[in-house]
Amino acid sequence: MYESIWHNYSFDFKTGKKYKIICYLEIFIDYFLLFLRPEFSVLNSEFSVDKLHKIIQMILPIVGYGDPVLRKVGEAITPEYPNLKETIANMYDTMYNAYGVGLAAPQVGIAIRLFIIDTTPFSDDEDLPVDEQKELKGFKRTFINPKIVKEEGEEWSFNEGCLSIPDVREDVYRKPTVTIEYCEEDFVMKTEVFDGLIARVIQHEYDHIEGVLFTDKISSLKKRLIQKKLKNITEGKTFQEYRMKFAAAKKGR
């Protein structure tokens, strides 16, 4: 089975170590796909090389700290926005590939008012109340043209991170309850109230479409302490298991 796939890619096990490494990597990827996206696995009878190319294209590079797009206020969109369904689907694939719980359009280089969340990974935290674990599990939502109407309650601290700022985590204070107006893909406006970790993820991603990062919300001292890390990210001096693009690479072109 695999021999025919390598032939399609002009791979030959007899030509050297380099090709073997590539093939082993492809085998690993295929077993990964079997569980993540079975339709793209060679173990699926409907697999094709074209399908493999498609899933690679679906995983978008995540923009790293220092890129100007992360500081832009996103623009509202209409149902006629080009390739919207494809963009949203690709964002979900990108978020899951990076093991994130939220992703905003500016993080993939698109300055529009759109973000997605899926809080399921938080549901495994046994320190949370059982009711909140149940609420977090399977909570998946697309937010289009959102507007936070109100934030309420006494601020609480939680250690946050961001896919655009890898290897940096800091305690951030936010209010526990949020009222938000937004549309899903049907573009029907609705108003909902969220609290706890769901509210926090929404607030974090909402900040992104306002050009705000979680590092803006920490003390001056903590900012100085992470300055070197932020500089390294800007310059692309970081290695992650997901695709990224960096501000320094743009300047170098």
N, C-alpha and C positions, 0 to 999 in steps of 0.2 A: 504493500500500500504506500509506504513512505517513499520507496524507490521511484515511483511514478511522479510523486510531488517534486522530488529533488530534480528529476529530469526536466520538469516544466520550468524550474528555476536555473537550469544548467549547472546544477551541483553534481559533483562526482566524488564519492568517498575515496577514490583511489588517487586523487590529485594532491592530497596534502592535509595537514592538520587544520589549516584555516577553514577549509570547507567542512571538516568534521565538527568544529566548534559551532559553525553556523547551523548545521543540521541539528545538532543536539539542542541548540537554542530553539529552533523551530518546533522540535518535538515537545519541549517544555511548554512553549506558547500554545501548542495545539491542545495539550491536556488542560491547560488553564482555560482555554476557550470552551472546552467541552462543558465545563461547569458554569462559566460566566455567560457565554453566548453560544449555545450548542449549534446554532445554525451556521456558525463559521468554522466549525471543527471538521478536520478531515475524517474524523470518526463518524461524522454524519454523512450519509450517502449522497446528500444534496450539496456537499461542499464543492466549491470551485476556487481557483486562484483569484478570480475577480472578487469573490466575496471576502477573501482575506485582505485584499487591497482596500476594500471598502471599510473594514473595521479599523484598519490603520489610519485611514483618513478621518474616521469619526472621533478618534482621540486627539483633541486639540491641544496645542501647547499652552500651558498656563503662564501668564505674564508675571514676571518677577518684580519685586520691589524696585522702585526707581524709574519704572516706565511711566511716562506722562499720562497714559490712558487711565492709570489707576487714580489719577487726581482730577479726572473730568467728571462733571455732573452728567449723568446719563439723560438722554433725550427720550421723551415719550414716543411710543410707536403705535401704529394702527394695524388692523388685521391684514392690511396689504403689505406689511413689511416683508421684504424678499426672503424666501426660504426660512420663514419663522419656525415651522414645525421641525425642519431639519436641524436648525440651529439649537433648538431646545433639546432634541434627541441627542445631538452631539455633546451638548453640555452635560447631560446626565451620564453618558458614557465616559466622558472625561472626568467627572466628579467621582464616579465609582472606581475608575482605574486608579485614581489617586487616593482612594479610601477617605474621601471627604464627606462631610454632612451638609455642605452648602457650597454653591458656586454662583458668582454674579457675572453677568455678561462682560463687564470691563476686565475681568480676570482672564478672559480669552480674547481680549483686544477689541471688544465691541462696546462702545460707549452708549448703551441704551438702558432703559429702565426695565430690567429683566433679571430675576435671579431664581434659583431653584434650591430646594432643600429636601433632604431625606434623613430624618433623625434616627432611623433604625439602629445604627451602631451604638447610640447612647442607651438603648433599651437593655443592653447587657450589663449595665452598671448596677451591681447589687446593693450599692450604698443608697440608691434612690428608692423612694417609696414605690411599692408594687403598682399602685395606680398610675404613677407617672411613667414607670417602665412600660406599662401597657399602652399608654397614650403615645409614647415616643416610637414604639414599634410600628413600622409601616406608615408612619406619618410622612407622606411624600406630597410636595406641593410646588406648583409653578406660580410665581408672582410676576405679573405683567403690569406695568405702570402703577406700582404701589405707592401709597402715601400713608405714612404713619400719622395718625390723627392725634393719638394720645399715648403717653407713657406714664404709668402710675406705680406707686408703692415705694418702699424703702430700698434704696440701691443695695445690691448684693454683689459679691466678688466671685469670679469664676476664672479659671486659668484658660485663656484662649490662645489659639494658634491660627494660622492662615496658610492656605496652599501657595499663595503668592509670596509669603515670607517664611520659607521653610526653616526648621530648626530654631525658631524663636517662639517662645511662649511666655506670656505674662498675665498677671491677674488684672482683670478689667471689671470695673463697676458699672452695672446697668440696672435699670428699674425692672421689676419682675413681670409686669403686665403691660401689654402693648395692644392698642386698637389700631387696625390697619385696613385701609381700603385698597382693593386690588382686583385685577381680572386674572382669570386663567385663560386657556387658549380659546375659549368661547367668547372672550372679550365682554362678558357680562360683569359689570361692576358689583362687588360685594363688600361688606364690612364685617370683619370678624375680630374677636378678642382672643389673644393667646397669652399664656403665662409660662413660667418656669423655663426649662431649657429650650423649648420650642420658640418662646418669645426671644430668648437670647440669640439663637441662630438667625432668626428673622432680623433682629436689630443689627447683628454683625454683617449680614449680607446687604441689608438696606444701606448701611454706611458705605458699602462699596459703590453703589449707584449714586451716592452723594459725593464721591471723591474722598471719602474718609477711610482711614485704616485703623485697626485696633491699636497700633503703636502710637497713634495720635492721642490716645486716651490714658497713657501711662505717665508717670512723673518724669520730670526733667532728668533726675538722677538715673532712673532706669533707662531712659533714652540714651544717655551717655554711655551706659554700660553695654548696650547692644549696638552701639554705633559701628563697631568693626564688623559685626555680623551683617548688618544692613548694607555696608559698603561692599562686602564680599558678594552678597546677593546681586547687587546692582551690576557688579563686574562679572557676574556669571561664575564666581568661584564657589560653587556649591554643587553637590551631586545628589539628585533625587531619583527615585524609581519611576517617576512620571515625567512626561515631556514638559520642558519649560523654555521660555525665551526671555532674554535679558536686555536691559537698556543699553549696556555697553556694546552688545553685538550690533544694535541698530546704529550706534554712533560710528562703529568701525567700518560700516559699509560705505 
